[in-house]
Amino acid sequence: MSRRLPLRKRFRVHTLLLIALCGWLLMLHLTLLLNHGLDAPSNGVGDLYLARNSETASANAVTTVVVSYRGFDTLGEVTVLFLAATGVGMLFAGGLGATPASRDRHNHPMK
């Protein structure tokens, strides 16, 4: 027969307190959201983007945001990706310090 451990040995008190605190915070946030969040009028930035969608002549609102308003961000991401790919390519090709003569010496067998 196996002995049963007391509850305080199976679960540590600070673990139970942490779980209780997380549960209380979850209930508090849900209460605030249900009481105040759903009844409030929507006057955010999204409404502005939807109102200006007809000016851009895009197919939908998502295309408007991605292409028109986030264009510079996308350009920056593409630039970083290009520079990273160029750096990896140079790393595999021998780096910046390799001269053409040293590359030829490594690529061609000796006679």
C-alpha positions in Angstrom: 0.0 0.0 0.0 1.3 3.4 -0.8 1.1 6.2 1.7 -0.8 9.4 0.7 1.2 12.6 1.2 -0.5 15.5 2.9 -1.9 18.2 0.6 0.7 20.7 1.6 3.5 18.3 0.5 1.8 17.6 -2.9 1.2 21.2 -3.7 3.3 24.1 -2.5 1.5 27.0 -1.0 3.1 29.6 -3.2 2.1 27.7 -6.3 -1.5 27.6 -5.2 -1.4 31.3 -4.3 0.0 32.1 -7.8 -2.7 30.1 -9.5 -5.4 31.9 -7.4 -3.9 35.3 -8.2 -3.9 34.5 -12.0 -7.5 33.3 -11.8 -8.5 36.4 -9.9 -6.8 38.7 -12.5 -8.5 36.8 -15.4 -11.9 37.2 -13.8 -11.2 40.9 -13.2 -10.2 41.5 -16.8 -13.2 39.6 -18.1 -15.5 41.6 -15.8 -14.0 44.9 -17.0 -14.2 43.9 -20.6 -17.8 42.7 -20.4 -19.0 45.7 -18.5 -17.2 48.5 -20.3 -15.4 47.2 -23.4 -18.4 46.0 -25.5 -20.7 49.0 -24.9 -18.1 51.7 -25.8 -18.3 53.3 -29.2 -15.6 52.3 -31.6 -13.6 55.4 -32.5 -10.2 54.0 -33.2 -7.8 54.2 -36.0 -9.5 51.2 -37.8 -12.5 53.3 -38.5 -10.4 56.0 -40.1 -8.7 53.4 -42.3 -12.0 52.0 -43.4 -13.3 55.5 -44.2 -10.2 56.2 -46.4 -10.3 52.9 -48.2 -12.2 54.3 -51.1 -9.4 56.9 -51.7 -6.8 54.3 -52.3 -8.8 52.2 -54.9 -7.5 49.0 -53.2 -9.4 45.7 -53.4 -10.0 45.6 -49.7 -9.1 47.3 -46.4 -6.3 44.9 -45.6 -4.5 45.7 -48.9 -4.9 49.4 -48.1 -3.2 49.1 -44.8 -0.4 46.8 -46.0 0.4 48.6 -49.2 -0.4 52.3 -48.5 0.3 52.8 -44.8 2.9 50.2 -44.1 4.9 50.6 -47.3 7.9 52.1 -45.6 7.9 49.4 -42.9 7.8 46.7 -45.6 10.6 48.4 -47.6 12.7 48.4 -44.4 12.0 44.7 -43.8 13.0 43.9 -47.4 16.2 45.9 -47.1 17.2 44.1 -43.9 16.4 40.7 -45.6 18.5 41.7 -48.6 21.5 42.8 -46.5 21.3 39.6 -44.4 21.3 37.4 -47.5 24.2 39.4 -49.0 26.2 39.0 -45.8 25.6 35.2 -45.7 26.5 35.0 -49.4 29.8 36.9 -48.8 30.5 34.7 -45.8 30.3 31.6 -47.9 32.2 33.1 -50.8 35.2 34.0 -48.7 34.3 37.3 -47.1 35.5 40.8 -47.8 39.2 40.2 -47.1 39.8 37.6 -49.7 41.6 38.8 -52.8 41.0 37.4 -56.2 44.5 35.8 -56.2 43.8 33.9 -52.9 40.5 32.7 -54.2 42.1 31.5 -57.4 44.7 29.6 -55.4 42.0 27.8 -53.4 39.8 27.1 -56.4 42.3 25.8 -58.9 44.4 22.6 -58.3 48.2 23.0 -58.3 50.0 21.8 -61.4 
